[in-house]
Amino acid sequence: MKQLLFIEYPKCSTCQKAKQWLDDHCIAYEDRHIVENRPKRDELAAWFFQSGLPLKKFFNTSGLLYKSMGLKDKLPSMTEDEQLDLLSTNGMLVKRPLVVSNSRILVGFKPKEWESLI
């Protein structure tokens, strides 16, 4: 298996907990700052399709940017293409942490789900 890609915002406490979880379980990963190296549209599309999750799960719905843009009301009327375009404009719109492996995409930190990585 290739190394995991761990996409995070270092100041995010949930990301810090998730990173500690990976370290505690001796899981190797490549670390990527979600703002400095934001996910590209084609990456987001591939992860979305691989995950099988609704696209809304990839949005950081508790984030200030999401709220200030009024996305709760706008997303339902947007196409998936429009949502992917929007997600790719700013890493702070993307739910984090995001873990990408060749077999799984994990969005957010839920230790029970993450146990599948071990």
HELIX and SHEET records of a PDB file:
HELIX    1   1 SER A   13  ASP A   24  1                                  12    
HELIX    2   2 ARG A   41  SER A   51  1                                  11    
HELIX    3   3 LEU A   55  PHE A   58  5                                   4    
HELIX    4   4 LEU A   64  SER A   68  1                                   5    
HELIX    5   5 LEU A   71  LYS A   74  1                                   4    
HELIX    6   6 LEU A   75  SER A   77  5                                   3    
HELIX    7   7 GLU A   80  LEU A   87  1                                   8    
HELIX    8   8 GLY A   91  LEU A   93  5                                   3    
HELIX    9   9 PRO A  111  TRP A  114  1                                   4    
HELIX   10  10 GLU A  115  LEU A  117  5                                   3    
SHEET    1   A 4 TYR A  29  HIS A  33  0                                        
SHEET    2   A 4 LEU A   4  GLU A   8  1                                        
SHEET    3   A 4 LEU A  98  VAL A 100 -1                                        
SHEET    4   A 4 ILE A 105  VAL A 107 -1                                        
END                                                                             
